[in-house]
């Protein structure tokens, strides 16, 4: 469970009078122009052999489309897209992938709008807020424009929530509940699942308003995934031990192994200890989850419990109650351990995608907040990297047994395990 917090951020001053700002804009114009020219050269090369009866090339460049302005993080940048002419009449046209006709603002601006919303900026204040980032001429971002974008993103989120799930195959899941305040005395709980595909890529599986982090909410979410086609259970799920997620998972995907998050467990144990003792216990806990083998981890586990149980029984009870689930990662490839011991993929993502946490009567609706979070998570997903050792996922999918991170290759090894 994660309570979101926000630190104040002072936007940079990128006024048009700044010489460095102007230099950056000019550099952006030149870079865009060169990139579009390279696109055009590739396009024309495809038609180099196409000629008219008199030998002239059929497809040639034909000047430029009218100049237009694209909003970017360094202000407005004037761009021109080349135009071609097909003299054969076949209708060959050039469309730049970098500067499509509909592009009015860079993707960074598309990310900035939902980010400002989650920071608590009202629709009517967007133009003023963006002026510090885009310069005084933040055109096209009136209250009506922002409202239309919000509505569009809400529709995109609803379509995404109803998408067919029969194709994806997820090997691992990370699950968590992210809390934030949306309206006065109204707490939003986002139920989030991120998965790892067979190719090792991380994907946002689902983000929903769970109202509360209960078993019933998670059952509703997981049932929805199954009904939309996600019938193959993940091999392993990772999450906090306090969630209703585990009871729900056991009912909907009972074959999935369970791994408790060591970051959450460490925090829960330390919260039950005096501050003077916390460094010693934290060091002992690290010896457990960093052990090379399951046997060594159990020995470190026993040492820690024996050492602190007499004085701090509540803390050791908290540690011991999920013992087997804390060590489930030993039955998976060692290359994956760093990924599956914690819910870090969710934690690190929401470290930058924080929801507003101050109570305010002007805060937006649950639907709008969900749509804004969805857009930011979509943008973040494009930067997620494949997990280490992704080539071993095939073995996991094919039910190869692992002991202490290494595959069991012969029958005697499997019998011993």
Buried (B, 14 or more C-beta within 10 A) or exposed (E): EBEBEBEEEEEEEBEEEBEEBBEBBEEBBEEBBEBBEEBBEEBBEEBEEBBEEEEEBBBEBEEEBEEBBBBBBBBBBEBBBBBBBBBBEEEBEBEBEEBEEEBBBBEEBBBBBBBBBBBBBBBEEBBEBBBBBBBEEBBBBBEEBBBEBBEEBBEBBEEBBEEEBEEBBBBBBBBBBBBBBBBEEEEBBBBBBBBBBBEBBBEBBBBBBBBEBBBEBBBBBBEBBBEBEBEBBBBBBBBBBBBBBBEBBEEBBEEBBBBBBBBBBBEBBBEBBEEEBBEEBBEBBEBBBEBEEBEBBBBBBEEBBEBBBEEBEEBBEBBBEBBEBBBBBBBBBBBBBEBBBBBBBBBEBBEEBBBBBEEEEEBBEBEBBBBBBBBBBBBBBEEBEBBBBBEBBEBBEEEBEBBBBEBBEEEEEEEEE
